[in-house]
Amino acid sequence: MFIGIQATGKSSFYRAKFFRTHVRINLDMLRTRRREKLLLDACIAGRSDFVVDNTNLTREERRIFIAPARAAGFRVVGYYFESKVADALRRNAERLADERVPDKAIPGSSNRLELPAPEEGFDELFYVRLTDHNQFSVEKWKL
């Protein structure tokens, strides 16, 4: 599960690290929560590895995915993406027009962001930073 505000590299990280091995559950692509749930249920029923590539800002949003995955015996790994508003706004401005989110959405998301915690049901947590050269630095989560 990816956690972080818009334009922090979540989808790029998916393409770089999980594209060949995990199904991508992404609300932007699926467009409705109904479709998202159908794909989640299919992944769980089929025992397919999957990544939830959404912002997943709050514990409640994350619980929707963590609870059924844990109940089905899946290992749940969280990747928190460094969420600095200024950096996200800069990266958002560099996106193609149809991929940009409204600038006001980014600080709004940052205000809602709740840091993940192992108690939510994560087996493991990582901290991801996007470097200057569009590479990723991944570290074990430290509180």
PyRosetta script that sets phi, psi and omega in degrees:
from pyrosetta import init, pose_from_sequence

init()
pose = pose_from_sequence("MFIGIQATGKSSFYRAKFFRTHVRINLDMLRTRRREKLLLDACIAGRSDFVVDNTNLTREERRIFIAPARAAGFRVVGYYFESKVADALRRNAERLADERVPDKAIPGSSNRLELPAPEEGFDELFYVRLTDHNQFSVEKWKL")
pose.set_psi(1, 131.7)
pose.set_omega(1, 177.1)
pose.set_phi(2, -95.7)
pose.set_psi(2, 143.8)
pose.set_omega(2, -178.6)
pose.set_phi(3, -137.6)
pose.set_psi(3, 124.3)
pose.set_omega(3, 177.2)
pose.set_phi(4, 161.5)
pose.set_psi(4, 159.0)
pose.set_omega(4, -179.7)
pose.set_phi(5, -68.4)
pose.set_psi(5, 171.0)
pose.set_omega(5, 179.8)
pose.set_phi(6, -61.1)
pose.set_psi(6, 151.9)
pose.set_omega(6, 174.0)
pose.set_phi(7, 64.4)
pose.set_psi(7, 35.6)
pose.set_omega(7, 176.8)
pose.set_phi(8, -110.6)
pose.set_psi(8, 4.7)
pose.set_omega(8, 174.0)
pose.set_phi(9, 101.1)
pose.set_psi(9, 9.5)
pose.set_omega(9, -175.6)
pose.set_phi(10, -59.8)
pose.set_psi(10, -51.2)
pose.set_omega(10, -178.2)
pose.set_phi(11, -68.3)
pose.set_psi(11, -35.4)
pose.set_omega(11, 175.8)
pose.set_phi(12, -64.9)
pose.set_psi(12, -39.1)
pose.set_omega(12, 177.7)
pose.set_phi(13, -64.0)
pose.set_psi(13, -42.5)
pose.set_omega(13, 177.0)
pose.set_phi(14, -56.8)
pose.set_psi(14, -50.1)
pose.set_omega(14, -178.3)
pose.set_phi(15, -61.0)
pose.set_psi(15, -38.0)
pose.set_omega(15, -177.5)
pose.set_phi(16, -75.6)
pose.set_psi(16, -35.2)
pose.set_omega(16, -170.2)
pose.set_phi(17, -113.1)
pose.set_psi(17, -25.5)
pose.set_omega(17, -170.3)
pose.set_phi(18, -127.6)
pose.set_psi(18, -5.8)
pose.set_omega(18, -173.5)
pose.set_phi(19, -52.3)
pose.set_psi(19, -41.8)
pose.set_omega(19, -175.6)
pose.set_phi(20, -85.1)
pose.set_psi(20, -10.6)
pose.set_omega(20, -172.4)
pose.set_phi(21, -122.8)
pose.set_psi(21, -17.3)
pose.set_omega(21, -173.6)
pose.set_phi(22, -133.1)
pose.set_psi(22, 141.3)
pose.set_omega(22, 171.7)
pose.set_phi(23, -70.0)
pose.set_psi(23, 141.3)
pose.set_omega(23, 179.9)
pose.set_phi(24, -100.6)
pose.set_psi(24, 119.5)
pose.set_omega(24, 173.1)
pose.set_phi(25, -101.6)
pose.set_psi(25, 114.2)
pose.set_omega(25, -173.4)
pose.set_phi(26, -143.3)
pose.set_psi(26, 118.7)
pose.set_omega(26, -176.9)
pose.set_phi(27, -62.7)
pose.set_psi(27, -33.8)
pose.set_omega(27, 178.3)
pose.set_phi(28, -59.4)
pose.set_psi(28, -39.0)
pose.set_omega(28, 179.5)
pose.set_phi(29, -77.7)
pose.set_psi(29, -44.8)
pose.set_omega(29, -173.4)
pose.set_phi(30, -78.7)
pose.set_psi(30, -25.7)
pose.set_omega(30, 172.7)
pose.set_phi(31, 74.0)
pose.set_psi(31, -22.4)
pose.set_omega(31, 178.1)
pose.set_phi(32, -135.3)
pose.set_psi(32, 152.2)
pose.set_omega(32, 176.7)
pose.set_phi(33, -65.5)
pose.set_psi(33, -30.9)
pose.set_omega(33, 178.4)
pose.set_phi(34, -62.0)
pose.set_psi(34, -47.8)
pose.set_omega(34, 178.6)
pose.set_phi(35, -64.6)
pose.set_psi(35, -39.8)
pose.set_omega(35, 178.3)
pose.set_phi(36, -59.0)
pose.set_psi(36, -45.9)
pose.set_omega(36, 179.6)
pose.set_phi(37, -65.1)
pose.set_psi(37, -39.8)
pose.set_omega(37, 177.8)
pose.set_phi(38, -60.0)
pose.set_psi(38, -43.2)
pose.set_omega(38, 179.7)
pose.set_phi(39, -69.4)
pose.set_psi(39, -40.8)
pose.set_omega(39, 176.0)
pose.set_phi(40, -58.3)
pose.set_psi(40, -49.3)
pose.set_omega(40, -179.7)
pose.set_phi(41, -60.7)
pose.set_psi(41, -39.3)
pose.set_omega(41, 179.2)
pose.set_phi(42, -65.5)
pose.set_psi(42, -42.1)
pose.set_omega(42, 178.8)
pose.set_phi(43, -62.9)
pose.set_psi(43, -43.6)
pose.set_omega(43, -179.9)
pose.set_phi(44, -66.2)
pose.set_psi(44, -47.0)
pose.set_omega(44, -179.9)
pose.set_phi(45, -61.9)
pose.set_psi(45, -38.6)
pose.set_omega(45, -178.6)
pose.set_phi(46, -87.1)
pose.set_psi(46, 0.0)
pose.set_omega(46, -178.9)
pose.set_phi(47, 57.3)
pose.set_psi(47, 36.1)
pose.set_omega(47, 179.9)
pose.set_phi(48, -91.0)
pose.set_psi(48, 135.3)
pose.set_omega(48, 174.4)
pose.set_phi(49, -66.8)
pose.set_psi(49, 139.9)
pose.set_omega(49, -178.4)
pose.set_phi(50, -144.3)
pose.set_psi(50, 158.6)
pose.set_omega(50, 175.3)
pose.set_phi(51, -121.7)
pose.set_psi(51, 132.3)
pose.set_omega(51, 173.7)
pose.set_phi(52, -93.7)
pose.set_psi(52, 102.6)
pose.set_omega(52, -175.8)
pose.set_phi(53, -100.8)
pose.set_psi(53, 69.4)
pose.set_omega(53, 174.4)
pose.set_phi(54, -126.6)
pose.set_psi(54, 179.4)
pose.set_omega(54, 176.4)
pose.set_phi(55, -70.2)
pose.set_psi(55, -35.9)
pose.set_omega(55, 178.2)
pose.set_phi(56, 46.8)
pose.set_psi(56, 54.0)
pose.set_omega(56, -170.3)
pose.set_phi(57, -71.0)
pose.set_psi(57, -35.3)
pose.set_omega(57, -172.9)
pose.set_phi(58, -114.3)
pose.set_psi(58, 159.8)
pose.set_omega(58, 176.5)
pose.set_phi(59, -57.7)
pose.set_psi(59, -39.2)
pose.set_omega(59, -179.4)
pose.set_phi(60, -63.9)
pose.set_psi(60, -43.3)
pose.set_omega(60, 178.0)
pose.set_phi(61, -62.5)
pose.set_psi(61, -38.6)
pose.set_omega(61, -179.2)
pose.set_phi(62, -72.1)
pose.set_psi(62, -35.6)
pose.set_omega(62, -178.5)
pose.set_phi(63, -58.2)
pose.set_psi(63, -34.6)
pose.set_omega(63, -179.4)
pose.set_phi(64, -56.7)
pose.set_psi(64, -30.9)
pose.set_omega(64, -179.4)
pose.set_phi(65, -99.6)
pose.set_psi(65, -38.0)
pose.set_omega(65, -175.5)
pose.set_phi(66, -66.8)
pose.set_psi(66, -46.8)
pose.set_omega(66, -174.8)
pose.set_phi(67, -57.7)
pose.set_psi(67, -52.0)
pose.set_omega(67, -179.4)
pose.set_phi(68, -67.7)
pose.set_psi(68, -33.0)
pose.set_omega(68, 179.2)
pose.set_phi(69, -65.7)
pose.set_psi(69, -45.7)
pose.set_omega(69, 178.9)
pose.set_phi(70, -63.9)
pose.set_psi(70, -42.5)
pose.set_omega(70, -179.7)
pose.set_phi(71, -60.4)
pose.set_psi(71, -30.3)
pose.set_omega(71, -179.5)
pose.set_phi(72, -89.4)
pose.set_psi(72, 1.5)
pose.set_omega(72, 176.9)
pose.set_phi(73, 87.2)
pose.set_psi(73, 12.9)
pose.set_omega(73, 177.4)
pose.set_phi(74, -74.1)
pose.set_psi(74, 149.0)
pose.set_omega(74, 170.0)
pose.set_phi(75, -82.8)
pose.set_psi(75, 131.5)
pose.set_omega(75, -175.7)
pose.set_phi(76, -111.3)
pose.set_psi(76, 118.5)
pose.set_omega(76, -178.8)
pose.set_phi(77, -118.9)
pose.set_psi(77, 131.0)
pose.set_omega(77, 179.1)
pose.set_phi(78, -108.0)
pose.set_psi(78, 140.8)
pose.set_omega(78, 175.4)
pose.set_phi(79, -122.0)
pose.set_psi(79, 108.7)
pose.set_omega(79, 177.6)
pose.set_phi(80, -90.8)
pose.set_psi(80, 125.5)
pose.set_omega(80, -178.9)
pose.set_phi(81, -97.1)
pose.set_psi(81, 125.3)
pose.set_omega(81, 177.9)
pose.set_phi(82, -45.7)
pose.set_psi(82, 125.8)
pose.set_omega(82, -170.0)
pose.set_phi(83, -120.0)
pose.set_psi(83, 69.9)
pose.set_omega(83, 175.7)
pose.set_phi(84, -91.0)
pose.set_psi(84, 122.6)
pose.set_omega(84, -174.6)
pose.set_phi(85, -57.2)
pose.set_psi(85, -47.3)
pose.set_omega(85, -177.1)
pose.set_phi(86, -60.4)
pose.set_psi(86, -42.8)
pose.set_omega(86, 178.6)
pose.set_phi(87, -65.7)
pose.set_psi(87, -41.9)
pose.set_omega(87, 179.6)
pose.set_phi(88, -64.5)
pose.set_psi(88, -40.1)
pose.set_omega(88, 177.9)
pose.set_phi(89, -63.6)
pose.set_psi(89, -40.7)
pose.set_omega(89, 178.2)
pose.set_phi(90, -63.6)
pose.set_psi(90, -47.3)
pose.set_omega(90, 179.9)
pose.set_phi(91, -65.8)
pose.set_psi(91, -37.2)
pose.set_omega(91, 178.4)
pose.set_phi(92, -61.6)
pose.set_psi(92, -40.8)
pose.set_omega(92, 179.5)
pose.set_phi(93, -64.5)
pose.set_psi(93, -26.4)
pose.set_omega(93, -179.9)
pose.set_phi(94, -83.5)
pose.set_psi(94, -9.8)
pose.set_omega(94, -179.4)
pose.set_phi(95, -73.0)
pose.set_psi(95, 159.4)
pose.set_omega(95, 171.3)
pose.set_phi(96, -62.0)
pose.set_psi(96, 150.7)
pose.set_omega(96, -173.6)
pose.set_phi(97, -53.2)
pose.set_psi(97, -42.3)
pose.set_omega(97, -176.4)
pose.set_phi(98, -77.7)
pose.set_psi(98, -4.6)
pose.set_omega(98, 178.2)
pose.set_phi(99, -105.1)
pose.set_psi(99, -7.2)
pose.set_omega(99, -179.2)
pose.set_phi(100, -75.7)
pose.set_psi(100, 148.9)
pose.set_omega(100, 169.5)
pose.set_phi(101, -104.5)
pose.set_psi(101, 155.3)
pose.set_omega(101, 177.4)
pose.set_phi(102, -57.7)
pose.set_psi(102, 136.4)
pose.set_omega(102, -176.8)
pose.set_phi(103, -54.0)
pose.set_psi(103, -36.6)
pose.set_omega(103, -177.9)
pose.set_phi(104, -67.4)
pose.set_psi(104, -19.6)
pose.set_omega(104, 179.5)
pose.set_phi(105, -67.9)
pose.set_psi(105, -31.6)
pose.set_omega(105, -174.4)
pose.set_phi(106, -68.8)
pose.set_psi(106, -53.3)
pose.set_omega(106, 176.7)
pose.set_phi(107, -64.8)
pose.set_psi(107, -31.5)
pose.set_omega(107, 176.6)
pose.set_phi(108, -62.1)
pose.set_psi(108, -42.6)
pose.set_omega(108, 177.0)
pose.set_phi(109, -65.0)
pose.set_psi(109, -41.3)
pose.set_omega(109, -179.9)
pose.set_phi(110, -59.5)
pose.set_psi(110, -37.3)
pose.set_omega(110, 179.3)
pose.set_phi(111, -66.5)
pose.set_psi(111, -27.0)
pose.set_omega(111, -178.8)
pose.set_phi(112, -90.8)
pose.set_psi(112, -15.1)
pose.set_omega(112, -172.7)
pose.set_phi(113, -62.1)
pose.set_psi(113, 125.6)
pose.set_omega(113, 173.7)
pose.set_phi(114, -111.9)
pose.set_psi(114, 124.8)
pose.set_omega(114, 179.7)
pose.set_phi(115, -60.6)
pose.set_psi(115, 142.1)
pose.set_omega(115, 179.1)
pose.set_phi(116, -73.1)
pose.set_psi(116, 157.7)
pose.set_omega(116, 178.9)
pose.set_phi(117, -141.8)
pose.set_psi(117, 146.5)
pose.set_omega(117, 179.5)
pose.set_phi(118, -54.5)
pose.set_psi(118, -32.3)
pose.set_omega(118, -178.2)
pose.set_phi(119, -60.8)
pose.set_psi(119, -17.3)
pose.set_omega(119, 178.6)
pose.set_phi(120, -71.1)
pose.set_psi(120, -14.8)
pose.set_omega(120, -179.1)
pose.set_phi(121, 118.2)
pose.set_psi(121, 9.3)
pose.set_omega(121, 177.8)
pose.set_phi(122, -75.3)
pose.set_psi(122, 134.8)
pose.set_omega(122, 172.4)
pose.set_phi(123, -80.2)
pose.set_psi(123, -28.4)
pose.set_omega(123, -179.0)
pose.set_phi(124, -155.2)
pose.set_psi(124, 147.0)
pose.set_omega(124, 177.3)
pose.set_phi(125, -130.6)
pose.set_psi(125, 143.3)
pose.set_omega(125, 178.2)
pose.set_phi(126, -130.0)
pose.set_psi(126, 154.5)
pose.set_omega(126, 176.9)
pose.set_phi(127, -111.4)
pose.set_psi(127, 124.1)
pose.set_omega(127, -176.0)
pose.set_phi(128, -115.4)
pose.set_psi(128, 131.6)
pose.set_omega(128, 174.5)
pose.set_phi(129, -120.2)
pose.set_psi(129, 139.8)
pose.set_omega(129, 173.0)
pose.set_phi(130, -91.6)
pose.set_psi(130, 123.5)
pose.set_omega(130, -176.7)
pose.set_phi(131, -85.3)
pose.set_psi(131, 174.7)
pose.set_omega(131, -179.4)
pose.set_phi(132, -60.5)
pose.set_psi(132, -25.7)
pose.set_omega(132, -176.6)
pose.set_phi(133, -102.5)
pose.set_psi(133, 27.0)
pose.set_omega(133, -179.6)
pose.set_phi(134, 53.8)
pose.set_psi(134, 37.1)
pose.set_omega(134, 171.9)
pose.set_phi(135, -107.2)
pose.set_psi(135, 166.6)
pose.set_omega(135, -178.0)
pose.set_phi(136, -115.0)
pose.set_psi(136, 136.2)
pose.set_omega(136, 172.1)
pose.set_phi(137, -107.3)
pose.set_psi(137, 122.1)
pose.set_omega(137, -177.4)
pose.set_phi(138, -120.1)
pose.set_psi(138, 126.2)
pose.set_omega(138, -180.0)
pose.set_phi(139, -129.3)
pose.set_psi(139, 152.4)
pose.set_omega(139, 172.5)
pose.set_phi(140, -60.4)
pose.set_psi(140, 143.3)
pose.set_omega(140, 179.4)
pose.set_phi(141, -65.5)
pose.set_psi(141, 132.4)
pose.set_omega(141, 175.9)
pose.set_phi(142, -126.9)
pose.set_psi(142, 128.3)
pose.set_omega(142, 177.8)
pose.set_phi(143, -93.9)
pose.dump_pdb("model.pdb")
